[in-house]
Amino acid sequence: MRLLTLRDLNVEDSLSLHFDGAFDQQAGLEHELEPFLQALEEYAGEWMPTLVKGTRRRNYSREAVWKALAERRNEYNSIIGLHRPSSPAVSLTLHLGRTPHWPVLGISLHVQPLSFFSDAERCRRFVDMVRAWTSRYPVPHASAHSAADEELAGAPYFGRDVEVSRRDGFDKVYEVFWLNVFSPKLVETVGRERMMSTPAHRVEALPDGSILLVTWPTAADFASEEARVAQARALIHLRPELDFDTVLRTLRERSATLAPVEPRFHPDVAPLLSRVLDEFAISERQRKIAEFNTYQPPEPEEWLPAPLPSDVEDAEKARGHYSYLAELLVALLHTDVPSVFKATPESLTDVDAHFWHQDFPESFERWKVDEHAVPAVGAYLGEVLVRNLGGEWIPRKKLEEAQVRVGNRVWLPFVRAHRYMRSTQSLVDYSLTQLYRVAARYRSPG
């Protein structure tokens, strides 16, 4: 049963909640957490977590939560996960620990997809849950919003360095998100009357003096023109020194950045670009899709129209050496890239994506890359051509001259590997994926 991962959160937007509330560390843990779990169970509805993860996974229950917290407890903190693998997918990290100032109940919640919260009643229940939590566990600040738009807004640091941000926290209204909880201290700084009169969908005073503010009925519509206007009006009301037109223009630019772009990748590298795309933050994803849509890989030049004759005395021995070199790549990658055992076109894409993710060509000394990685990659590429396209090794004394005949072309896999391993960008420009696909088109003469 697969749980929501950080990579999954970069594929599709989610409703993201960040919450660090105070709790009584001297009271019994079950007593202190009961209101948190009660509100979750009462308001989550269709997105209620179904699994609890401590040192092992259990179906959700109060007892499972207590067991997981006990398993993960040390002298400083206890961190567990509450998850829902099926749609809507949920990842909720519960952190009980200490800050320099108070015991903290930390909640990091992602519910995916964000479109799940296009229903006003569903959003109202989410707000009521956060209201219940913040009424029981006072917070200096809490917010819920599109994860992608949060990143574009600069949260959580808002242009400050990490140390300053941690020291000062949310010490002024840097941004207004879909849902906001402002602490009594910040309320007094802004002015209680001003904050309570904010033009917004919902403005409510909480028992501890905090104020809950929701800009728009539905979270999923945050990027619509109407929701952006509401967001801008709320922000300039709380920050009257800001200019409405400037704020709205910035919000519109963020909406444009996040507007969906249909992938139209070059077919020879589409499988690889789709994998590379997953490494970029969700806020950059649409921009990268547009960039990749215009990308044209260089046409492979590592081929000959006619083969160089073999110049080795023992061709079988030479082919055995190529097989040995290919096995070195399998030995290097088999843990991280299990498909490397299969030597298929798909495994080539897996290798490409792994090396790109690792910045492999730029993470090791050049001589090590050239002497060890390049021969192994070239031999592996050649073996895939042989096994899947009916290719034939034509051995040569010089490794870079070794060839694989496929149809009416002769390919130079070691030359390709040398270009491939020049830089991280070269892994895309001279990918194994692309060369295989081009070679496949020349499988039959004509």
Secondary structure, DSSP 4 states (H G I P E B T S, - for coil): -PPP-HHHHTTS--EEEEEEEE--TTS-HHHHHHHHHHHHHHH-GGG---EEESSSEEES-HHHHHHHHHHTB-SS-EEEEEEE-SSSEEEEEEEEEE-SSSEEEEEEEEEE-GGGGGSHHHHHHHHHHHHHHHHHS--SEEEEEEHHHHHHHTTTTTTS-HHHHHHH-S-S-----SEEEE-HHHHHHH-HHHHHT--SSEEEE-TTS-EEEESSS-STTTTSHHHHHHHHHHHHHH-TTS-HHHHHHHHHHHHHHHS-------TTTHHHHHHHHTTS-GGGHHHHHHHHHT--PPPP--EESSPPPP--S-HHHHHHHHHHHHHHHHHHHTTT-GGGGG--HHHHHHHHHHHHHHTHHHHS-HHHIIIIIHHHHHHHHHHHHHHHH--EEE--SSGGG-EEEETTEEE-HHHHHHHHTS-TTHHHHT-HHHHHHHHHHTSS--
